[in-house]
Amino acid sequence: MNRFNFGNTVTAVRRKVVLGNPKKDCDHLGICYVTDDNEPPSPGFRTGCPRISGVFSVNFFGQLRITLAKKDLTPSLRRQHFSADKFLVVEPFVFPTALVERFGYQGVTMTIRPGRYDWVEGEQGIMISIPLLITHDLPDEEITARPQVPAKNEKAG
């Protein structure tokens, strides 16, 4: 596992997703939480929210692709989240560390920022494409402490 996953193949991870706003108990628009099939939701969230099967992948450029299973998208979920031409995220969503590590990243935070994101419907379901905000979790000393590289006309000493 490397810090930024550059040059590695894209890892697809299956998870359940609850659509909604985490600040509104999963009502409204956005992504409320992402969980394993058997994992209980984070404390403070309702357990009765519909969970949608999804496949998550992050490409080399930090673009997230979520494919939501067609079979799990009820008519009411479609009306609420996919009746417009964009998928709306109202509040930032920070991915759990365990999921970030499953993508092959280490020491970073992945966040979906509020915004309007493209989606398309295919045979398998609805695919949403979202650019991620990926920030490092390194202490400042590690960022500023870079090895000194001698100039072309200097000798390494």
BAKOLMAR-819369 format. One record per residue (C-alpha): residue number from 0; x, y, z. Coordinates in nm, 3 decimals. Layout:
// BAKOLMAR-819369
- num,c1,c2,c3
- NUM,X,Y,Z $
...
END
This chain:
// BAKOLMAR-819369
- num,c1,c2,c3
- 0,0.000,0.000,0.000 $
- 1,0.140,0.342,-0.081 $
- 2,0.032,0.681,0.035 $
- 3,-0.133,0.809,-0.283 $
- 4,-0.195,0.495,-0.491 $
- 5,-0.036,0.652,-0.802 $
- 6,0.029,0.397,-1.071 $
- 7,-0.166,0.121,-0.899 $
- 8,-0.463,-0.047,-1.055 $
- 9,-0.808,0.075,-0.956 $
- 10,-0.968,-0.124,-0.677 $
- 11,-1.345,-0.174,-0.686 $
- 12,-1.505,-0.215,-0.344 $
- 13,-1.860,-0.335,-0.277 $
- 14,-2.042,-0.153,0.000 $
- 15,-2.389,-0.044,0.105 $
- 16,-2.472,0.325,0.080 $
- 17,-2.746,0.528,0.243 $
- 18,-2.840,0.837,0.046 $
- 19,-2.930,1.153,0.235 $
- 20,-2.786,1.426,0.449 $
- 21,-2.604,1.311,0.765 $
- 22,-2.705,1.634,0.942 $
- 23,-3.073,1.560,0.872 $
- 24,-3.080,1.197,0.992 $
- 25,-3.039,1.074,0.632 $
- 26,-3.328,1.281,0.497 $
- 27,-3.275,1.526,0.210 $
- 28,-2.996,1.487,-0.050 $
- 29,-2.640,1.357,-0.058 $
- 30,-2.457,1.060,0.091 $
- 31,-2.538,0.984,0.452 $
- 32,-2.301,0.692,0.514 $
- 33,-2.127,0.395,0.354 $
- 34,-2.098,0.063,0.534 $
- 35,-2.018,-0.307,0.496 $
- 36,-2.317,-0.539,0.458 $
- 37,-2.286,-0.666,0.814 $
- 38,-2.155,-0.351,0.976 $
- 39,-2.400,-0.151,1.185 $
- 40,-2.444,0.213,1.085 $
- 41,-2.248,0.481,1.266 $
- 42,-2.391,0.580,1.604 $
- 43,-2.663,0.841,1.574 $
- 44,-2.800,0.720,1.239 $
- 45,-3.133,0.552,1.193 $
- 46,-3.111,0.183,1.113 $
- 47,-3.429,0.188,0.901 $
- 48,-3.280,0.395,0.618 $
- 49,-3.275,0.200,0.290 $
- 50,-2.931,0.060,0.209 $
- 51,-2.837,0.044,-0.157 $
- 52,-2.574,-0.198,-0.288 $
- 53,-2.295,-0.009,-0.459 $
- 54,-1.958,-0.059,-0.619 $
- 55,-1.706,0.214,-0.540 $
- 56,-1.383,0.276,-0.729 $
- 57,-1.129,0.557,-0.741 $
- 58,-0.918,0.607,-1.051 $
- 59,-0.563,0.736,-1.086 $
- 60,-0.685,1.097,-1.100 $
- 61,-0.886,1.084,-0.776 $
- 62,-1.221,1.050,-0.953 $
- 63,-1.475,0.842,-0.760 $
- 64,-1.722,0.626,-0.946 $
- 65,-2.019,0.485,-0.757 $
- 66,-2.246,0.236,-0.932 $
- 67,-2.571,0.188,-0.740 $
- 68,-2.757,-0.141,-0.798 $
- 69,-3.071,-0.094,-1.003 $
- 70,-3.258,-0.357,-0.797 $
- 71,-3.217,-0.149,-0.478 $
- 72,-3.336,0.183,-0.623 $
- 73,-3.700,0.213,-0.526 $
- 74,-3.927,0.457,-0.712 $
- 75,-3.920,0.697,-0.415 $
- 76,-3.537,0.693,-0.402 $
- 77,-3.526,0.758,-0.777 $
- 78,-3.766,1.052,-0.745 $
- 79,-3.582,1.203,-0.452 $
- 80,-3.222,1.163,-0.574 $
- 81,-3.227,1.111,-0.952 $
- 82,-3.517,1.311,-1.097 $
- 83,-3.285,1.601,-1.187 $
- 84,-2.996,1.587,-1.432 $
- 85,-2.739,1.604,-1.148 $
- 86,-2.687,1.415,-0.822 $
- 87,-2.687,1.673,-0.544 $
- 88,-2.462,1.652,-0.238 $
- 89,-2.557,1.911,0.026 $
- 90,-2.309,1.830,0.305 $
- 91,-1.950,1.705,0.276 $
- 92,-1.908,1.330,0.312 $
- 93,-1.579,1.198,0.453 $
- 94,-1.508,0.834,0.372 $
- 95,-1.434,0.599,0.663 $
- 96,-1.062,0.521,0.699 $
- 97,-1.121,0.148,0.644 $
- 98,-1.278,0.217,0.304 $
- 99,-0.998,0.454,0.203 $
- 100,-0.748,0.182,0.286 $
- 101,-0.947,-0.073,0.081 $
- 102,-0.894,0.159,-0.218 $
- 103,-0.520,0.117,-0.159 $
- 104,-0.457,0.457,-0.002 $
- 105,-0.283,0.520,0.327 $
- 106,-0.253,0.837,0.533 $
- 107,-0.508,1.034,0.335 $
- 108,-0.861,1.162,0.385 $
- 109,-1.112,1.137,0.100 $
- 110,-1.401,1.381,0.095 $
- 111,-1.695,1.435,-0.137 $
- 112,-1.757,1.807,-0.140 $
- 113,-2.103,1.960,-0.169 $
- 114,-2.196,2.002,-0.533 $
- 115,-2.390,1.879,-0.834 $
- 116,-2.251,1.565,-0.998 $
- 117,-2.317,1.388,-1.326 $
- 118,-2.490,1.053,-1.329 $
- 119,-2.598,0.808,-1.599 $
- 120,-2.818,0.501,-1.591 $
- 121,-2.700,0.175,-1.740 $
- 122,-2.794,-0.191,-1.728 $
- 123,-2.641,-0.248,-1.383 $
- 124,-2.776,0.068,-1.224 $
- 125,-2.694,0.434,-1.182 $
- 126,-2.333,0.546,-1.205 $
- 127,-2.228,0.871,-1.035 $
- 128,-1.894,1.033,-1.114 $
- 129,-1.748,1.258,-0.845 $
- 130,-1.406,1.427,-0.816 $
- 131,-1.271,1.363,-0.467 $
- 132,-1.089,1.602,-0.240 $
- 133,-0.791,1.393,-0.127 $
- 134,-0.583,1.543,0.152 $
- 135,-0.283,1.399,0.332 $
- 136,-0.275,1.321,0.700 $
- 137,0.100,1.383,0.740 $
- 138,0.245,1.606,1.008 $
- 139,0.383,1.934,0.870 $
- 140,0.741,1.829,0.951 $
- 141,0.719,1.540,0.706 $
- 142,0.590,1.764,0.428 $
- 143,0.852,2.038,0.463 $
- 144,1.144,1.803,0.526 $
- 145,1.246,1.718,0.171 $
- 146,1.582,1.569,0.072 $
- 147,1.819,1.823,-0.075 $
- 148,1.898,1.756,-0.439 $
- 149,2.225,1.910,-0.562 $
- 150,2.208,2.143,-0.862 $
- 151,2.346,2.007,-1.191 $
- 152,2.682,2.178,-1.148 $
- 153,2.719,2.083,-0.778 $
- 154,2.855,1.759,-0.639 $
- 155,2.665,1.569,-0.377 $
- 156,2.850,1.616,-0.055 $
END
